[in-house]
Amino acid sequence: MNKVLNNDFAAIVTGRRSIRKYDSTVKISREEMTEILRETTLAPSSVNMQPWRFVVIESPEGKAALAPLAKFNQLQVETSAAVIAIFGDLDNFSYAEEIYSTAVERGFMPAEVKERQLAALTQHFSVLPHEINRETVVIDASLAAMQLMLVAREHGYDTNPIGGYEKDKIAEAFGLEKERYVPVMLLSIGKAAEEGYSSVRLPIETVAQWK
């Protein structure tokens, strides 16, 4: 069941704020969180490998495990409906067959195109340098993170992207392979208990060029 509250894209974009204190009585159901994540995964990714992975930390036990890893962001951890740990999966190509076969089944891609692309991608990934792979999954997962922030507002919730946490410990703390899953960011989500601050943006003349 889609529980969209806001279809005004301009309001979604211009009204987004980083929220640190949430109404701790407001929870997000598993059903609605699943819908939020489903919409999030419509974000683009390199060769559609969808390397983003999400750990939804919402239980008291999960938040207790997260708290010492996010020491400077305790308010978000304590009051949010959930903190979503976003990772990039370095072994994302292991899902290539499933992704491309499903595309064929749904009529999105001819079988011969699938076979041709998978052959080329298999060769590509077999020699892909680790750092290039890592950079790609971080970019792709960051695109999903931004989409998640906007989708959350569509559903009437607020968020705060968090980069200050123990990145070298987060994967193992939640049962993920440290060498496979690259931490990208934490994202708190919930209903704002106080308004976020407006902030200044540099003028377009400073950040863009026409040639």
ABEGO torsion letter per residue (X at the ends): XBABABABAAAAAAABBBBABBBAABBBBAAAAAAAAAAAAABBBBGGAGABBBBBBABAAAAAAAAAABAAAAAAAAABABBBBBBBBAAAAAAAAAAAAAAAAAGABBAAAAAAAAAAAAAAAAABBAAAAAAAAAAAAAAAAAAAAAAAAAAGBBBBBBABBBAAAAAAAAGBBAAABBBABBBBBEBBABBBBBBBBBBAAAABBBX
